[in-house]
């Protein structure tokens, strides 16, 4: 599944650029004030975009209370913005470290890892806080829908795909597949782009495929047979329409 550069991504790029400008220590006071205003405007623009994105998620939650729906939309939008701030700050710091000509590759690598580790801890803390906020407003089922909304619905799509491709899976295998997909979703929720989100799912799907292969399933053959079944079903539907 491919995604084009969305309005959220564009706004994020603008926000990142503004933050990079404002973090520069070489600007003079009047310029800094102007850049601060630019950052504020970029942040507002980004928030408005993610607020709309959050609204599309909230619509599918079945919340009848308008005030409650607004609160949930705000929580989701702020999460997007907070995630963007952490990723942006991390990327700026890493770029600055890599630009240091007087540092060895080993020293730079160590500094970059330290920055990445700090960002990971911030993301984990933010993730926990976010789920707690959602839990105060929503049911468990609704929270899952929010998670799926933030990750393009990959969990149910992928799980159903495995079920269709491998109809004879044991209950234990089904449970393990779902557990890994859910784990991937938790990681993907905090990723900064659609590419990174899908990257997490790709990593866990590789783990799932290895697990199934180890149990004796020929994944290549199973995939080919599944495609044949899909094609046969499509041809059958065409035939029914023609008749």
C-alpha positions as CSV (number, residue, x, y, z in Angstrom):
1,X,0.0,0.0,0.0
2,X,1.6,3.3,-1.1
3,X,0.8,6.8,0.2
4,X,1.5,10.1,-1.4
5,X,2.9,13.0,0.5
6,X,-0.2,14.1,2.5
7,X,-1.1,17.5,3.8
8,X,0.0,16.3,7.2
9,X,3.4,15.5,5.9
10,X,3.7,18.8,4.1
11,X,2.7,20.7,7.2
12,X,5.2,18.7,9.3
13,X,8.0,19.6,6.9
14,X,7.0,23.3,7.2
15,X,6.9,23.0,11.0
16,X,10.3,21.2,11.1
17,X,11.9,23.9,8.9
18,X,10.5,26.7,11.1
19,X,11.8,24.9,14.2
20,X,15.3,24.5,12.6
21,X,15.4,28.2,11.9
22,X,14.3,29.2,15.3
23,X,16.9,26.9,17.0
24,X,19.7,28.6,15.2
25,X,21.9,30.5,17.7
26,X,23.3,32.9,15.1
27,X,20.1,35.0,14.5
28,X,19.9,38.5,15.8
29,X,17.0,39.6,18.1
30,X,14.7,41.1,15.5
31,X,15.2,38.2,13.2
32,X,14.6,35.8,16.0
33,X,11.3,37.4,16.8
34,X,10.3,37.1,13.2
35,X,11.4,33.5,13.1
36,X,9.5,32.8,16.3
37,X,6.4,34.2,14.7
38,X,7.0,32.0,11.6
39,X,7.3,28.9,13.9
40,X,4.1,29.8,15.7
41,X,2.3,30.1,12.4
42,X,3.7,26.8,11.1
43,X,2.8,25.1,14.4
44,X,-0.8,26.4,14.1
45,X,-1.0,25.3,10.5
46,X,0.2,21.9,11.4
47,X,-2.2,21.6,14.3
48,X,-5.1,22.6,12.0
49,X,-4.1,19.8,9.6
50,X,-3.8,17.1,12.3
51,X,-7.0,18.3,13.9
52,X,-8.8,17.5,10.6
53,X,-7.0,14.2,10.5
54,X,-8.1,13.4,14.1
55,X,-11.7,14.4,13.1
56,X,-11.7,11.7,10.5
57,X,-10.8,9.1,13.2
58,X,-13.3,10.4,15.7
59,X,-16.2,10.1,13.1
60,X,-15.8,6.3,13.2
61,X,-16.0,6.1,17.0
62,X,-19.8,6.5,17.3
63,X,-19.6,9.2,19.9
64,X,-23.0,10.9,20.2
65,X,-21.9,13.6,22.7
66,X,-20.5,16.5,20.6
67,X,-18.5,17.9,23.5
68,X,-16.9,14.5,24.1
69,X,-16.1,14.0,20.5
70,X,-14.4,17.4,20.4
71,X,-12.3,16.5,23.5
72,X,-11.2,13.2,21.9
73,X,-10.4,15.0,18.6
74,X,-8.2,17.5,20.5
75,X,-6.4,14.7,22.4
76,X,-5.6,12.9,19.1
77,X,-4.5,16.1,17.4
78,X,-2.2,17.1,20.3
79,X,-0.7,13.6,20.2
80,X,0.2,14.1,16.5
81,X,1.7,17.5,17.3
82,X,3.6,16.2,20.3
83,X,5.0,13.3,18.3
84,X,6.1,15.7,15.6
85,X,7.9,17.9,18.1
86,X,9.9,15.0,19.5
87,X,10.8,13.7,16.1
88,X,11.8,17.2,14.9
89,X,13.9,18.0,17.9
90,X,15.7,14.6,17.5
91,X,16.4,15.1,13.8
92,X,17.7,18.6,14.3
93,X,20.1,17.4,17.1
94,X,21.3,14.5,15.0
95,X,21.9,16.7,12.0
96,X,24.0,19.0,14.2
97,X,26.0,16.2,15.5
98,X,26.7,14.7,12.1
99,X,27.9,18.2,10.9
100,X,30.7,18.3,13.5
101,X,33.9,18.0,11.4
102,X,36.1,17.9,14.5
103,X,34.5,14.7,15.9
104,X,35.4,11.1,15.0
105,X,32.9,8.8,13.4
106,X,32.8,6.8,16.6
107,X,32.1,9.9,18.8
108,X,29.4,11.1,16.4
109,X,27.7,7.6,16.4
110,X,27.8,7.6,20.2
111,X,26.2,11.0,20.4
112,X,23.5,10.1,17.8
113,X,22.6,7.0,19.7
114,X,22.3,9.0,22.9
115,X,19.9,11.4,21.1
116,X,17.9,8.6,19.7
117,X,17.7,6.8,23.0
118,X,16.4,10.0,24.7
119,X,13.8,10.5,22.0
120,X,12.7,6.9,22.4
121,X,12.2,7.4,26.1
122,X,10.2,10.5,25.4
123,X,8.0,8.7,22.9
124,X,7.4,5.8,25.3
125,X,6.3,8.2,28.1
126,X,4.1,10.2,25.7
127,X,2.5,7.0,24.4
128,X,1.6,5.9,27.9
129,X,0.1,9.3,28.7
130,X,-1.8,9.4,25.5
131,X,-3.5,6.0,26.0
132,X,-4.4,7.0,29.6
133,X,-6.1,10.2,28.2
134,X,-8.0,8.2,25.6
135,X,-9.0,5.6,28.2
136,X,-10.7,8.3,30.3
137,X,-12.9,9.3,27.4
138,X,-13.4,6.0,25.4
139,X,-14.2,2.4,25.7
140,X,-11.5,-0.2,25.0
141,X,-13.0,-0.9,21.6
142,X,-13.0,2.7,20.7
143,X,-9.4,3.1,21.7
144,X,-8.5,0.3,19.4
145,X,-10.3,2.1,16.6
146,X,-8.2,5.2,17.3
147,X,-5.1,3.1,17.1
148,X,-6.2,1.6,13.8
149,X,-7.1,5.1,12.5
150,X,-3.5,6.3,13.3
151,X,-2.0,3.3,11.5
152,X,-4.2,3.0,8.3
153,X,-6.1,-0.1,9.6
154,X,-3.1,-2.3,8.9
155,X,-3.8,-4.7,11.8
156,X,-7.2,-6.0,10.7
157,X,-6.3,-5.9,7.0
158,X,-3.1,-7.9,7.6
159,X,-4.7,-10.3,10.0
160,X,-7.6,-11.0,7.7
161,X,-5.1,-11.5,4.9
162,X,-3.3,-14.2,6.8
163,X,-6.7,-15.9,7.7
164,X,-7.7,-16.0,4.0
165,X,-4.3,-17.2,2.8
166,X,-3.9,-19.8,5.6
167,X,-7.4,-21.1,6.5
168,X,-6.0,-24.0,8.5
169,X,-4.1,-22.1,11.1
170,X,-4.3,-23.3,14.7
171,X,-5.8,-21.1,17.4
172,X,-2.4,-20.7,18.9
173,X,-1.0,-19.5,15.5
174,X,-3.8,-17.1,15.1
175,X,-3.3,-15.7,18.6
176,X,0.4,-15.3,18.0
177,X,-0.1,-13.5,14.6
178,X,-2.5,-11.0,16.2
179,X,-0.2,-10.5,19.2
180,X,2.7,-9.5,16.9
181,X,0.5,-7.2,14.8
182,X,-0.8,-5.5,17.8
183,X,2.7,-5.0,19.1
184,X,3.7,-3.5,15.7
185,X,0.7,-1.2,15.9
186,X,1.9,0.3,19.2
187,X,5.3,1.0,17.6
188,X,3.8,2.4,14.4
189,X,1.5,4.8,16.3
190,X,4.5,6.8,17.3
191,X,6.3,6.8,14.0
192,X,6.8,10.0,12.1
193,X,5.7,9.0,8.6
194,X,3.6,6.5,6.7
195,X,6.8,4.9,5.5
196,X,8.1,4.4,9.0
197,X,4.7,3.2,10.2
198,X,4.6,0.5,7.4
199,X,8.2,-0.3,8.2
200,X,7.2,-1.4,11.7
201,X,4.5,-3.7,10.3
202,X,6.9,-5.0,7.7
203,X,9.4,-5.9,10.4
204,X,6.7,-7.8,12.4
205,X,5.3,-9.5,9.3
206,X,8.7,-10.9,8.6
207,X,8.7,-12.3,12.2
208,X,5.3,-13.8,11.6
209,X,6.4,-15.4,8.3
210,X,9.5,-16.9,9.9
211,X,7.3,-18.3,12.7
212,X,4.9,-19.9,10.3
213,X,7.7,-21.2,8.1
214,X,9.3,-22.8,11.2
215,X,6.0,-24.6,11.8
216,X,6.2,-26.3,8.4
217,X,4.2,-23.9,6.3
218,X,5.5,-23.1,2.8
219,X,4.7,-19.4,2.7
220,X,5.6,-19.0,-0.9
221,X,3.4,-21.8,-2.0
222,X,0.6,-20.6,0.3
223,X,0.8,-17.1,-1.2
224,X,0.6,-18.4,-4.8
225,X,-2.3,-20.6,-4.0
226,X,-4.1,-17.7,-2.3
227,X,-3.6,-15.5,-5.4
228,X,-5.1,-18.3,-7.5
229,X,-8.2,-18.5,-5.3
230,X,-8.6,-14.7,-5.4
231,X,-8.4,-14.7,-9.2
232,X,-10.9,-17.6,-9.4
233,X,-13.3,-15.8,-7.2
234,X,-13.0,-12.6,-9.3
235,X,-13.6,-14.6,-12.5
236,X,-16.6,-16.3,-10.9
237,X,-18.1,-12.9,-9.9
238,X,-17.6,-11.6,-13.5
239,X,-19.4,-14.7,-14.8
240,X,-22.3,-14.2,-12.4
241,X,-22.7,-10.6,-13.5
242,X,-22.6,-11.5,-17.2
243,X,-25.4,-14.1,-16.7
